[in-house]
Amino acid sequence: MKLKKHLIDPALGQHGYFPIDLSIDNPHWDHNDVSDIEVFEQYLDQQRKDTDRYIAYGGYLEQRALYRNSDRFQKGAVRDIHLGIDLWAPAGTSVHTIMDGIIHSFANNDDHGNYGPTLILEHDWNGEKLYSLYGHLSVDSMDGWEVGLRFRESEIIATLGAPHENVGYAPHLHFQVMNSMLDYHGDFPGVASSNELDHYKKIVLDPNPFIFEL
Ligand SMILES: [Zn+2]
């Protein structure tokens, strides 16, 4: 997979990207608890050795095993389809913009299983408004953020959070691209149920072409 834009630390990116399968179709998750950080990190380490690459990525429209055992995602219609892309790298890894933009909004969505520190940028893209969301960031990243603050392409906007701040996950970036914020500020659904999917697919774009040469 060839990279188009560095979303996280280019120095780490030199060690390569590999796709990771967190879907309900991966039998590994029938016998291993993907929500257990230690279990997940072991799997990640093994995959890094097997592929000789470092940064795991994936998840757009993936139906995930991760949400099976979580009350948060099981209330009402089961929400288990992931709307963004995740990139797994250590806490403290720098996060970069892939295009010029300004801060639309931000929040620390710190209830367990949510995004933790979350940043949303607004961009002009081919004459249209485009919004990018960065979740599971460090609390320190929030120092200096203010609505309207301008970032240039490839500038550092944040660092990745540790599990106690990200809130309860192996360190990773959740990146998502939307053509509307609806009425959200500092937040936007990152997981949908199958009956909401048609609605969200019109708003949440495939993030892969923004990052990778496909
Ligand atoms: Zn995610």
Residues whose N, C-alpha, C, O or C-beta is under 5 A from the ligand:
A	BS01	ZN	G84 I85 D86 H174
